[in-house]
Amino acid sequence: MLTREERAKLFAPFDAMKGLKEALRDREERHSRVARHEISEEQAEENSRVILKLERGMTVEVYCHHAFHDVIIRGRVTGLDLARKMLSLDGENILFDDIYAVSIK
């Protein structure tokens, strides 16, 4: 005969609505998505000036459109590819066109 604790262990992993939490989380994430918006010519020029000053190891803060959301990403510059118009922060790639504002910290 099983003890009370052993019986509890048998039924603990049971999820009557398997996948419901994941489905709700996925639906909420999709519902909160936003479209990338355009920035002014002046802001684009300011971003270009700052990006041209960047070097590996610098700490920056980037306000950008990433994975269908507007976010602020802080990190160290790990790469800068002017040909592909891409900035890498701690290994995460951000396209220049997705950057709303960038500042050196």
N, C-alpha and C positions, 0 to 999 in steps of 0.2 A: 504494500500500500504506500502511496506517495504522501509525503508530508505536505503541509500547506505551502511552504516555500517552493518545493519542487513543482507543485501544481501551478503556482503563480508563474514560474519560469516557462512552463509549457504554453500558457495562453498570452503571455506578455507581448510577443511579437505579432500577434494576430491583429490585422487591420481590416475591419469589415468593409471599409471603403478605400481599398487599395488604390493609390495614385491620386486620390482626391486633393490632397494638400498640394501635390506637385502641379496638378491641373489648374487649381485656383491661383497658385503663385505665377504660373506661366500666363494665365489669362490677365492677371493684374499687371504683369510686366508689359504685355502687349498693349494693354489699354493705356498705359502711362507713356507710351512712345510719343515723341514729338518730331516734327520735320525740321531739318536744318534751315536756319534763316540766313539771310544775306547780311553782310556787314557793309558799313560805309566805305567809300574810297579812302577816306582819311585813316580809318582804323586799319584797313588793309595795308596802307603804306607804313603805319606805325608798327604793325606786326612784322613787316618785311625788315624794317630797320633793326628791330630787336632780334629777329631770327638770325640775321647776318652777324650779330655780335656773339651768338652762342658758341660755346666750346664744350667739349666733353667734360663731364664732372660738375658743370655748373648746376645749381639748383634753380628750378623755374616753377612757375605756376601757370597753367594753361587752362583757359576757359574755352571749352570746345564742344562739338557735337560728336559723341562717341557711343556706338552701339544703340542708336536711336534715342539717345537722351542727351540733354545739355548738362555737362558735368564740369567740375574743376578738378584737374589732375595736378598734383604736386610731385616733383621727383627730380632726379638727376638726369642730365642729358647723357644718354649712352650712345646716341648716334644722330647724325644730321646728314640727310641725303638730299642735296639741292636738286639733283637731276630728277629724282623721283618725287620731289617735293614732300618729304616725309621727315618728321621729327620723332626720335625714339627717346622715351623717358622710362628709365629702369626696364628697358626691353619692350615696352608697349609702344606700338607705332601709332602716330597721329598724322594724318594728311594735313598739309598746310591749308587746303580749302576748308577743312573742318574746324580750323582755329578761329575763334571770335576775338580772343585777346591773349597775349602772352607777356609775362613779366619775369624779370630776373630777380631772384630772392637772395 
